[in-house]
Amino acid sequence: MISGFYKYESETLLFGPNFVYNDNYTLLREDKDTIEFPVDGWYWFDSIEDACGFFNISVPENNQGEGN
């Protein structure tokens, strides 16, 4: 399980495990339960599998399993 913030954009799965910083917003892991998603396309998922299922894409081979 690789929990964190995920965004699918331009055929690329973006990932921020602990935070996402932007000029217009900051997403922090400790605030994930109080954030109203989506924020500029970012969502919180408990695993990469959950994120890929939501975005209807395949799990990237190099990102399967915790610690990769």
PDB file with one MODEL, atoms N, CA, C and O in Angstrom:
MODEL        1
ATOM      1  N   MET A   1       0.841  -1.198   0.000  1.00  0.00           N
ATOM      2  CA  MET A   1       0.000   0.000   0.000  1.00  0.00           C
ATOM      3  C   MET A   1       0.872   1.243   0.000  1.00  0.00           C
ATOM      4  O   MET A   1       1.786   1.384   0.813  1.00  0.00           O
ATOM      5  N   ILE A   2       0.578   2.116  -0.904  1.00  0.00           N
ATOM      6  CA  ILE A   2       1.298   3.388  -0.969  1.00  0.00           C
ATOM      7  C   ILE A   2       0.250   4.490  -0.901  1.00  0.00           C
ATOM      8  O   ILE A   2      -0.270   4.921  -1.930  1.00  0.00           O
ATOM      9  N   SER A   3      -0.055   4.942   0.298  1.00  0.00           N
ATOM     10  CA  SER A   3      -1.075   5.978   0.454  1.00  0.00           C
ATOM     11  C   SER A   3      -0.486   7.343   0.128  1.00  0.00           C
ATOM     12  O   SER A   3       0.716   7.577   0.255  1.00  0.00           O
ATOM     13  N   GLY A   4      -1.377   8.234  -0.297  1.00  0.00           N
ATOM     14  CA  GLY A   4      -0.936   9.585  -0.587  1.00  0.00           C
ATOM     15  C   GLY A   4      -1.895  10.298  -1.516  1.00  0.00           C
ATOM     16  O   GLY A   4      -3.002   9.831  -1.783  1.00  0.00           O
ATOM     17  N   PHE A   5      -1.443  11.436  -1.999  1.00  0.00           N
ATOM     18  CA  PHE A   5      -2.209  12.255  -2.931  1.00  0.00           C
ATOM     19  C   PHE A   5      -1.872  11.804  -4.350  1.00  0.00           C
ATOM     20  O   PHE A   5      -0.706  11.627  -4.699  1.00  0.00           O
ATOM     21  N   TYR A   6      -2.914  11.622  -5.158  1.00  0.00           N
ATOM     22  CA  TYR A   6      -2.741  11.174  -6.532  1.00  0.00           C
ATOM     23  C   TYR A   6      -3.504  12.086  -7.472  1.00  0.00           C
ATOM     24  O   TYR A   6      -4.578  12.594  -7.152  1.00  0.00           O
ATOM     25  N   LYS A   7      -2.910  12.279  -8.653  1.00  0.00           N
ATOM     26  CA  LYS A   7      -3.558  13.061  -9.707  1.00  0.00           C
ATOM     27  C   LYS A   7      -3.169  12.420 -11.037  1.00  0.00           C
ATOM     28  O   LYS A   7      -2.004  12.083 -11.249  1.00  0.00           O
ATOM     29  N   TYR A   8      -4.131  12.253 -11.922  1.00  0.00           N
ATOM     30  CA  TYR A   8      -3.863  11.707 -13.243  1.00  0.00           C
ATOM     31  C   TYR A   8      -4.006  12.829 -14.250  1.00  0.00           C
ATOM     32  O   TYR A   8      -5.082  13.405 -14.412  1.00  0.00           O
ATOM     33  N   GLU A   9      -2.901  13.135 -14.928  1.00  0.00           N
ATOM     34  CA  GLU A   9      -2.884  14.274 -15.841  1.00  0.00           C
ATOM     35  C   GLU A   9      -1.959  13.980 -17.012  1.00  0.00           C
ATOM     36  O   GLU A   9      -0.829  13.531 -16.816  1.00  0.00           O
ATOM     37  N   SER A  10      -2.424  14.227 -18.205  1.00  0.00           N
ATOM     38  CA  SER A  10      -1.622  14.017 -19.415  1.00  0.00           C
ATOM     39  C   SER A  10      -1.027  12.616 -19.469  1.00  0.00           C
ATOM     40  O   SER A  10       0.152  12.439 -19.776  1.00  0.00           O
ATOM     41  N   GLU A  11      -1.860  11.627 -19.167  1.00  0.00           N
ATOM     42  CA  GLU A  11      -1.470  10.225 -19.183  1.00  0.00           C
ATOM     43  C   GLU A  11      -0.338   9.894 -18.204  1.00  0.00           C
ATOM     44  O   GLU A  11       0.407   8.934 -18.405  1.00  0.00           O
ATOM     45  N   THR A  12      -0.218  10.698 -17.144  1.00  0.00           N
ATOM     46  CA  THR A  12       0.791  10.479 -16.120  1.00  0.00           C
ATOM     47  C   THR A  12       0.122  10.468 -14.754  1.00  0.00           C
ATOM     48  O   THR A  12      -0.671  11.354 -14.438  1.00  0.00           O
ATOM     49  N   LEU A  13       0.443   9.464 -13.946  1.00  0.00           N
ATOM     50  CA  LEU A  13      -0.058   9.395 -12.573  1.00  0.00           C
ATOM     51  C   LEU A  13       0.924  10.115 -11.671  1.00  0.00           C
ATOM     52  O   LEU A  13       2.052   9.665 -11.475  1.00  0.00           O
ATOM     53  N   LEU A  14       0.485  11.236 -11.126  1.00  0.00           N
ATOM     54  CA  LEU A  14       1.317  12.020 -10.212  1.00  0.00           C
ATOM     55  C   LEU A  14       1.049  11.565  -8.789  1.00  0.00           C
ATOM     56  O   LEU A  14      -0.065  11.148  -8.472  1.00  0.00           O
ATOM     57  N   PHE A  15       2.061  11.639  -7.926  1.00  0.00           N
ATOM     58  CA  PHE A  15       1.953  11.114  -6.570  1.00  0.00           C
ATOM     59  C   PHE A  15       2.709  12.002  -5.595  1.00  0.00           C
ATOM     60  O   PHE A  15       3.860  12.371  -5.827  1.00  0.00           O
ATOM     61  N   GLY A  16       2.035  12.338  -4.497  1.00  0.00           N
ATOM     62  CA  GLY A  16       2.663  13.057  -3.393  1.00  0.00           C
ATOM     63  C   GLY A  16       2.353  12.315  -2.108  1.00  0.00           C
ATOM     64  O   GLY A  16       1.234  12.420  -1.605  1.00  0.00           O
ATOM     65  N   PRO A  17       3.310  11.562  -1.550  1.00  0.00           N
ATOM     66  CA  PRO A  17       3.011  10.747  -0.371  1.00  0.00           C
ATOM     67  C   PRO A  17       2.671  11.552   0.877  1.00  0.00           C
ATOM     68  O   PRO A  17       1.854  11.114   1.688  1.00  0.00           O
ATOM     69  N   ASN A  18       3.277  12.710   1.043  1.00  0.00           N
ATOM     70  CA  ASN A  18       3.087  13.475   2.278  1.00  0.00           C
ATOM     71  C   ASN A  18       2.549  14.878   2.066  1.00  0.00           C
ATOM     72  O   ASN A  18       1.952  15.456   2.975  1.00  0.00           O
ATOM     73  N   PHE A  19       2.752  15.432   0.881  1.00  0.00           N
ATOM     74  CA  PHE A  19       2.301  16.803   0.624  1.00  0.00           C
ATOM     75  C   PHE A  19       2.275  17.090  -0.863  1.00  0.00           C
ATOM     76  O   PHE A  19       2.915  16.409  -1.664  1.00  0.00           O
ATOM     77  N   VAL A  20       1.510  18.126  -1.209  1.00  0.00           N
ATOM     78  CA  VAL A  20       1.514  18.710  -2.547  1.00  0.00           C
ATOM     79  C   VAL A  20       1.514  20.213  -2.331  1.00  0.00           C
ATOM     80  O   VAL A  20       0.615  20.756  -1.689  1.00  0.00           O
ATOM     81  N   TYR A  21       2.524  20.881  -2.868  1.00  0.00           N
ATOM     82  CA  TYR A  21       2.614  22.336  -2.770  1.00  0.00           C
ATOM     83  C   TYR A  21       2.337  22.956  -4.128  1.00  0.00           C
ATOM     84  O   TYR A  21       2.794  22.464  -5.160  1.00  0.00           O
ATOM     85  N   ASN A  22       1.586  24.036  -4.109  1.00  0.00           N
ATOM     86  CA  ASN A  22       1.220  24.775  -5.306  1.00  0.00           C
ATOM     87  C   ASN A  22       1.106  26.230  -4.889  1.00  0.00           C
ATOM     88  O   ASN A  22       0.915  26.515  -3.706  1.00  0.00           O
ATOM     89  N   ASP A  23       1.216  27.151  -5.823  1.00  0.00           N
ATOM     90  CA  ASP A  23       1.061  28.571  -5.491  1.00  0.00           C
ATOM     91  C   ASP A  23      -0.308  28.878  -4.902  1.00  0.00           C
ATOM     92  O   ASP A  23      -0.459  29.831  -4.138  1.00  0.00           O
ATOM     93  N   ASN A  24      -1.321  28.062  -5.260  1.00  0.00           N
ATOM     94  CA  ASN A  24      -2.696  28.336  -4.835  1.00  0.00           C
ATOM     95  C   ASN A  24      -3.183  27.491  -3.677  1.00  0.00           C
ATOM     96  O   ASN A  24      -4.218  27.809  -3.091  1.00  0.00           O
ATOM     97  N   TYR A  25      -2.471  26.416  -3.318  1.00  0.00           N
ATOM     98  CA  TYR A  25      -2.919  25.543  -2.233  1.00  0.00           C
ATOM     99  C   TYR A  25      -1.768  24.675  -1.735  1.00  0.00           C
ATOM    100  O   TYR A  25      -0.752  24.506  -2.410  1.00  0.00           O
ATOM    101  N   THR A  26      -1.955  24.140  -0.557  1.00  0.00           N
ATOM    102  CA  THR A  26      -1.034  23.172   0.031  1.00  0.00           C
ATOM    103  C   THR A  26      -1.867  22.016   0.559  1.00  0.00           C
ATOM    104  O   THR A  26      -2.824  22.225   1.303  1.00  0.00           O
ATOM    105  N   LEU A  27      -1.506  20.797   0.177  1.00  0.00           N
ATOM    106  CA  LEU A  27      -2.170  19.597   0.678  1.00  0.00           C
ATOM    107  C   LEU A  27      -1.179  18.861   1.574  1.00  0.00           C
ATOM    108  O   LEU A  27      -0.070  18.539   1.146  1.00  0.00           O
ATOM    109  N   LEU A  28      -1.577  18.596   2.809  1.00  0.00           N
ATOM    110  CA  LEU A  28      -0.714  17.913   3.760  1.00  0.00           C
ATOM    111  C   LEU A  28      -1.367  16.620   4.217  1.00  0.00           C
ATOM    112  O   LEU A  28      -2.578  16.564   4.432  1.00  0.00           O
ATOM    113  N   ARG A  29      -0.548  15.575   4.363  1.00  0.00           N
ATOM    114  CA  ARG A  29      -1.037  14.267   4.796  1.00  0.00           C
ATOM    115  C   ARG A  29      -1.864  14.388   6.073  1.00  0.00           C
ATOM    116  O   ARG A  29      -2.929  13.779   6.177  1.00  0.00           O
ATOM    117  N   GLU A  30      -1.400  15.148   7.023  1.00  0.00           N
ATOM    118  CA  GLU A  30      -2.096  15.244   8.309  1.00  0.00           C
ATOM    119  C   GLU A  30      -3.462  15.924   8.196  1.00  0.00           C
ATOM    120  O   GLU A  30      -4.276  15.830   9.115  1.00  0.00           O
ATOM    121  N   ASP A  31      -3.719  16.605   7.082  1.00  0.00           N
ATOM    122  CA  ASP A  31      -5.004  17.283   6.876  1.00  0.00           C
ATOM    123  C   ASP A  31      -5.931  16.540   5.928  1.00  0.00           C
ATOM    124  O   ASP A  31      -7.019  17.035   5.631  1.00  0.00           O
ATOM    125  N   LYS A  32      -5.537  15.365   5.443  1.00  0.00           N
ATOM    126  CA  LYS A  32      -6.280  14.661   4.388  1.00  0.00           C
ATOM    127  C   LYS A  32      -7.740  14.405   4.736  1.00  0.00           C
ATOM    128  O   LYS A  32      -8.587  14.384   3.843  1.00  0.00           O
ATOM    129  N   ASP A  33      -8.056  14.208   6.023  1.00  0.00           N
ATOM    130  CA  ASP A  33      -9.435  13.916   6.417  1.00  0.00           C
ATOM    131  C   ASP A  33     -10.316  15.161   6.487  1.00  0.00           C
ATOM    132  O   ASP A  33     -11.533  15.053   6.640  1.00  0.00           O
ATOM    133  N   THR A  34      -9.710  16.332   6.376  1.00  0.00           N
ATOM    134  CA  THR A  34     -10.479  17.575   6.440  1.00  0.00           C
ATOM    135  C   THR A  34     -10.562  18.295   5.091  1.00  0.00           C
ATOM    136  O   THR A  34     -11.220  19.329   4.975  1.00  0.00           O
ATOM    137  N   ILE A  35      -9.905  17.754   4.093  1.00  0.00           N
ATOM    138  CA  ILE A  35      -9.872  18.378   2.773  1.00  0.00           C
ATOM    139  C   ILE A  35     -11.055  17.885   1.943  1.00  0.00           C
ATOM    140  O   ILE A  35     -11.376  16.697   1.957  1.00  0.00           O
ATOM    141  N   GLU A  36     -11.693  18.790   1.229  1.00  0.00           N
ATOM    142  CA  GLU A  36     -12.771  18.427   0.315  1.00  0.00           C
ATOM    143  C   GLU A  36     -12.172  18.197  -1.072  1.00  0.00           C
ATOM    144  O   GLU A  36     -11.784  19.139  -1.763  1.00  0.00           O
ATOM    145  N   PHE A  37     -12.106  16.933  -1.460  1.00  0.00           N
ATOM    146  CA  PHE A  37     -11.506  16.563  -2.744  1.00  0.00           C
ATOM    147  C   PHE A  37     -12.555  16.534  -3.841  1.00  0.00           C
ATOM    148  O   PHE A  37     -13.732  16.309  -3.560  1.00  0.00           O
ATOM    149  N   PRO A  38     -12.155  16.755  -5.078  1.00  0.00           N
ATOM    150  CA  PRO A  38     -10.791  16.956  -5.549  1.00  0.00           C
ATOM    151  C   PRO A  38     -10.323  18.390  -5.345  1.00  0.00           C
ATOM    152  O   PRO A  38     -11.125  19.321  -5.264  1.00  0.00           O
ATOM    153  N   VAL A  39      -9.022  18.541  -5.264  1.00  0.00           N
ATOM    154  CA  VAL A  39      -8.388  19.849  -5.240  1.00  0.00           C
ATOM    155  C   VAL A  39      -7.497  19.904  -6.479  1.00  0.00           C
ATOM    156  O   VAL A  39      -6.441  19.273  -6.523  1.00  0.00           O
ATOM    157  N   ASP A  40      -7.927  20.654  -7.470  1.00  0.00           N
ATOM    158  CA  ASP A  40      -7.178  20.795  -8.717  1.00  0.00           C
ATOM    159  C   ASP A  40      -6.822  19.428  -9.312  1.00  0.00           C
ATOM    160  O   ASP A  40      -5.748  19.257  -9.890  1.00  0.00           O
ATOM    161  N   GLY A  41      -7.723  18.466  -9.169  1.00  0.00           N
ATOM    162  CA  GLY A  41      -7.500  17.136  -9.717  1.00  0.00           C
ATOM    163  C   GLY A  41      -6.826  16.160  -8.774  1.00  0.00           C
ATOM    164  O   GLY A  41      -6.698  14.981  -9.105  1.00  0.00           O
ATOM    165  N   TRP A  42      -6.391  16.617  -7.608  1.00  0.00           N
ATOM    166  CA  TRP A  42      -5.745  15.757  -6.616  1.00  0.00           C
ATOM    167  C   TRP A  42      -6.786  15.092  -5.733  1.00  0.00           C
ATOM    168  O   TRP A  42      -7.786  15.701  -5.353  1.00  0.00           O
ATOM    169  N   TYR A  43      -6.530  13.827  -5.413  1.00  0.00           N
ATOM    170  CA  TYR A  43      -7.366  13.039  -4.507  1.00  0.00           C
ATOM    171  C   TYR A  43      -6.452  12.312  -3.532  1.00  0.00           C
ATOM    172  O   TYR A  43      -5.259  12.147  -3.787  1.00  0.00           O
ATOM    173  N   TRP A  44      -7.015  11.884  -2.424  1.00  0.00           N
ATOM    174  CA  TRP A  44      -6.298  11.024  -1.477  1.00  0.00           C
ATOM    175  C   TRP A  44      -6.752   9.583  -1.682  1.00  0.00           C
ATOM    176  O   TRP A  44      -7.950   9.311  -1.769  1.00  0.00           O
ATOM    177  N   PHE A  45      -5.800   8.668  -1.759  1.00  0.00           N
ATOM    178  CA  PHE A  45      -6.099   7.244  -1.835  1.00  0.00           C
ATOM    179  C   PHE A  45      -5.198   6.493  -0.874  1.00  0.00           C
ATOM    180  O   PHE A  45      -4.057   6.889  -0.637  1.00  0.00           O
ATOM    181  N   ASP A  46      -5.721   5.403  -0.321  1.00  0.00           N
ATOM    182  CA  ASP A  46      -4.959   4.591   0.621  1.00  0.00           C
ATOM    183  C   ASP A  46      -3.969   3.670  -0.064  1.00  0.00           C
ATOM    184  O   ASP A  46      -3.092   3.103   0.587  1.00  0.00           O
ATOM    185  N   SER A  47      -4.102   3.514  -1.381  1.00  0.00           N
ATOM    186  CA  SER A  47      -3.161   2.672  -2.122  1.00  0.00           C
ATOM    187  C   SER A  47      -3.109   3.105  -3.579  1.00  0.00           C
ATOM    188  O   SER A  47      -4.022   3.759  -4.083  1.00  0.00           O
ATOM    189  N   ILE A  48      -2.031   2.732  -4.237  1.00  0.00           N
ATOM    190  CA  ILE A  48      -1.918   3.021  -5.663  1.00  0.00           C
ATOM    191  C   ILE A  48      -2.962   2.237  -6.451  1.00  0.00           C
ATOM    192  O   ILE A  48      -3.447   2.701  -7.483  1.00  0.00           O
ATOM    193  N   GLU A  49      -3.302   1.055  -5.963  1.00  0.00           N
ATOM    194  CA  GLU A  49      -4.333   0.258  -6.621  1.00  0.00           C
ATOM    195  C   GLU A  49      -5.683   0.974  -6.588  1.00  0.00           C
ATOM    196  O   GLU A  49      -6.414   0.966  -7.578  1.00  0.00           O
ATOM    197  N   ASP A  50      -6.014   1.593  -5.453  1.00  0.00           N
ATOM    198  CA  ASP A  50      -7.257   2.367  -5.342  1.00  0.00           C
ATOM    199  C   ASP A  50      -7.245   3.547  -6.314  1.00  0.00           C
ATOM    200  O   ASP A  50      -8.244   3.823  -6.977  1.00  0.00           O
ATOM    201  N   ALA A  51      -6.118   4.233  -6.392  1.00  0.00           N
ATOM    202  CA  ALA A  51      -6.002   5.385  -7.286  1.00  0.00           C
ATOM    203  C   ALA A  51      -6.162   4.955  -8.735  1.00  0.00           C
ATOM    204  O   ALA A  51      -6.905   5.579  -9.493  1.00  0.00           O
ATOM    205  N   CYS A  52      -5.470   3.895  -9.122  1.00  0.00           N
ATOM    206  CA  CYS A  52      -5.547   3.429 -10.504  1.00  0.00           C
ATOM    207  C   CYS A  52      -6.947   2.943 -10.846  1.00  0.00           C
ATOM    208  O   CYS A  52      -7.416   3.156 -11.964  1.00  0.00           O
ATOM    209  N   GLY A  53      -7.617   2.297  -9.908  1.00  0.00           N
ATOM    210  CA  GLY A  53      -8.993   1.884 -10.129  1.00  0.00           C
ATOM    211  C   GLY A  53      -9.905   3.075 -10.346  1.00  0.00           C
ATOM    212  O   GLY A  53     -10.766   3.055 -11.226  1.00  0.00           O
ATOM    213  N   PHE A  54      -9.718   4.110  -9.548  1.00  0.00           N
ATOM    214  CA  PHE A  54     -10.530   5.317  -9.669  1.00  0.00           C
ATOM    215  C   PHE A  54     -10.323   5.991 -11.024  1.00  0.00           C
ATOM    216  O   PHE A  54     -11.283   6.397 -11.679  1.00  0.00           O
ATOM    217  N   PHE A  55      -9.054   6.104 -11.437  1.00  0.00           N
ATOM    218  CA  PHE A  55      -8.733   6.760 -12.705  1.00  0.00           C
ATOM    219  C   PHE A  55      -8.871   5.820 -13.905  1.00  0.00           C
ATOM    220  O   PHE A  55      -8.676   6.228 -15.050  1.00  0.00           O
ATOM    221  N   ASN A  56      -9.208   4.557 -13.629  1.00  0.00           N
ATOM    222  CA  ASN A  56      -9.395   3.551 -14.667  1.00  0.00           C
ATOM    223  C   ASN A  56      -8.143   3.365 -15.523  1.00  0.00           C
ATOM    224  O   ASN A  56      -8.206   3.370 -16.753  1.00  0.00           O
ATOM    225  N   ILE A  57      -7.005   3.201 -14.847  1.00  0.00           N
ATOM    226  CA  ILE A  57      -5.730   2.956 -15.517  1.00  0.00           C
ATOM    227  C   ILE A  57      -5.073   1.743 -14.871  1.00  0.00           C
ATOM    228  O   ILE A  57      -5.469   1.329 -13.782  1.00  0.00           O
ATOM    229  N   SER A  58      -4.076   1.175 -15.531  1.00  0.00           N
ATOM    230  CA  SER A  58      -3.328   0.044 -14.986  1.00  0.00           C
ATOM    231  C   SER A  58      -2.309   0.538 -13.970  1.00  0.00           C
ATOM    232  O   SER A  58      -1.772   1.639 -14.089  1.00  0.00           O
ATOM    233  N   VAL A  59      -2.052  -0.300 -12.966  1.00  0.00           N
ATOM    234  CA  VAL A  59      -1.020   0.031 -11.982  1.00  0.00           C
ATOM    235  C   VAL A  59       0.327  -0.038 -12.691  1.00  0.00           C
ATOM    236  O   VAL A  59       0.651  -1.064 -13.290  1.00  0.00           O
ATOM    237  N   PRO A  60       1.115   1.030 -12.637  1.00  0.00           N
ATOM    238  CA  PRO A  60       2.434   0.994 -13.268  1.00  0.00           C
ATOM    239  C   PRO A  60       3.294  -0.118 -12.654  1.00  0.00           C
ATOM    240  O   PRO A  60       3.333  -0.272 -11.433  1.00  0.00           O
ATOM    241  N   GLU A  61       3.973  -0.883 -13.495  1.00  0.00           N
ATOM    242  CA  GLU A  61       4.763  -2.013 -13.012  1.00  0.00           C
ATOM    243  C   GLU A  61       5.825  -1.604 -12.006  1.00  0.00           C
ATOM    244  O   GLU A  61       6.072  -2.332 -11.044  1.00  0.00           O
ATOM    245  N   ASN A  62       6.450  -0.469 -12.204  1.00  0.00           N
ATOM    246  CA  ASN A  62       7.514  -0.047 -11.286  1.00  0.00           C
ATOM    247  C   ASN A  62       6.993   0.546  -9.990  1.00  0.00           C
ATOM    248  O   ASN A  62       7.788   0.959  -9.145  1.00  0.00           O
ATOM    249  N   ASN A  63       5.662   0.601  -9.806  1.00  0.00           N
ATOM    250  CA  ASN A  63       5.077   1.158  -8.576  1.00  0.00           C
ATOM    251  C   ASN A  63       4.247   0.167  -7.814  1.00  0.00           C
ATOM    252  O   ASN A  63       3.518   0.560  -6.903  1.00  0.00           O
ATOM    253  N   GLN A  64       4.322  -1.105  -8.146  1.00  0.00           N
ATOM    254  CA  GLN A  64       3.531  -2.096  -7.441  1.00  0.00           C
ATOM    255  C   GLN A  64       4.217  -2.465  -6.141  1.00  0.00           C
ATOM    256  O   GLN A  64       5.420  -2.725  -6.104  1.00  0.00           O
ATOM    257  N   GLY A  65       3.434  -2.483  -5.080  1.00  0.00           N
ATOM    258  CA  GLY A  65       3.961  -2.906  -3.784  1.00  0.00           C
ATOM    259  C   GLY A  65       4.559  -1.758  -3.005  1.00  0.00           C
ATOM    260  O   GLY A  65       5.032  -0.772  -3.571  1.00  0.00           O
ATOM    261  N   GLU A  66       4.528  -1.909  -1.698  1.00  0.00           N
ATOM    262  CA  GLU A  66       5.032  -0.876  -0.810  1.00  0.00           C
ATOM    263  C   GLU A  66       6.538  -0.789  -0.895  1.00  0.00           C
ATOM    264  O   GLU A  66       7.225  -1.806  -0.986  1.00  0.00           O
ATOM    265  N   GLY A  67       7.042   0.409  -0.865  1.00  0.00           N
ATOM    266  CA  GLY A  67       8.466   0.630  -0.849  1.00  0.00           C
ATOM    267  C   GLY A  67       9.095   0.812  -2.202  1.00  0.00           C
ATOM    268  O   GLY A  67      10.293   1.081  -2.285  1.00  0.00           O
ATOM    269  N   ASN A  68       8.336   0.676  -3.264  1.00  0.00           N
ATOM    270  CA  ASN A  68       8.888   0.889  -4.603  1.00  0.00           C
ATOM    271  C   ASN A  68       8.664   2.303  -5.059  1.00  0.00           C
ATOM    272  O   ASN A  68       9.064   2.665  -6.166  1.00  0.00           O
TER     273      ASN A  68
ENDMDL
END
